[in-house]
Amino acid sequence: MKRPAADLLKVLIESGYMKEYFMQQFPDLNPEPGRDSYSVCCPFHDDNTPSMSIDIEKGLFICNVGCAQGSVFDYRVKKESIT
């Protein structure tokens, strides 16, 4: 059985949208050449040191404090308070 969300996520990753979206969300993000995973300060809690990991290749994020995790879709829903 096909999973439309998984297919869309694959298209977003391959098109470069994922990287572009997270670069807009975290302007101070300094990607390293050849690296698809980044650590950033989590926008969902008071964070002074990077506790959120973003994996551009997989289109996933996780807050290592435990307040949020999921795909880029989950991030947008939580960040933009979409219900």
C-alpha positions in Angstrom: 0.0 0.0 0.0 1.4 3.4 -1.0 1.8 6.0 1.7 1.1 9.4 0.1 2.7 11.4 3.0 5.9 9.3 2.7 5.9 9.9 -1.1 5.4 13.7 -0.6 8.2 13.8 2.0 10.5 12.1 -0.4 9.7 14.6 -3.1 10.3 17.5 -0.7 13.6 16.1 0.3 14.8 15.5 -3.2 13.7 18.9 -4.4 15.7 20.7 -1.8 12.6 22.2 -0.1 13.4 20.6 3.2 16.8 22.3 3.5 15.4 25.6 2.2 12.5 25.5 4.7 14.7 24.8 7.7 17.2 27.4 6.6 14.3 29.9 6.6 13.3 28.8 10.1 16.8 28.9 11.5 18.7 31.8 9.7 21.8 31.2 11.8 22.0 27.6 10.7 25.4 26.9 9.3 25.4 23.8 7.3 28.6 21.9 6.9 29.4 20.6 3.4 28.3 17.0 2.9 26.4 17.0 6.2 22.6 16.6 6.3 22.1 16.8 10.1 22.1 19.9 12.2 21.7 20.9 15.8 19.7 24.1 16.6 18.0 25.7 19.6 14.5 24.3 20.0 11.8 26.9 19.3 9.2 25.0 21.4 10.8 25.7 24.8 13.2 28.2 26.4 16.5 26.9 24.9 19.9 28.5 25.2 22.0 25.7 23.8 21.1 23.6 20.7 18.9 20.7 21.8 17.0 20.0 18.6 18.4 17.8 15.9 17.2 18.2 12.3 18.0 15.5 9.8 17.5 17.0 6.3 18.1 13.7 4.5 15.2 12.0 6.4 13.0 15.1 6.8 12.8 14.5 10.6 13.5 16.6 13.7 13.7 15.7 17.4 14.1 17.8 20.5 16.5 16.0 22.8 14.7 17.5 25.8 11.5 15.7 24.7 9.1 18.4 23.8 8.7 17.6 20.1 9.6 15.3 17.3 8.4 14.2 13.9 8.5 15.1 10.2 8.7 18.5 8.6 4.8 18.3 8.5 4.7 17.8 12.3 7.1 20.7 12.7 5.0 23.1 10.7 1.8 22.1 12.5 3.4 22.6 15.9 5.3 25.8 14.9 2.3 27.4 13.2 -0.3 26.1 15.7 -2.3 24.4 12.9 -5.0 22.2 14.2 
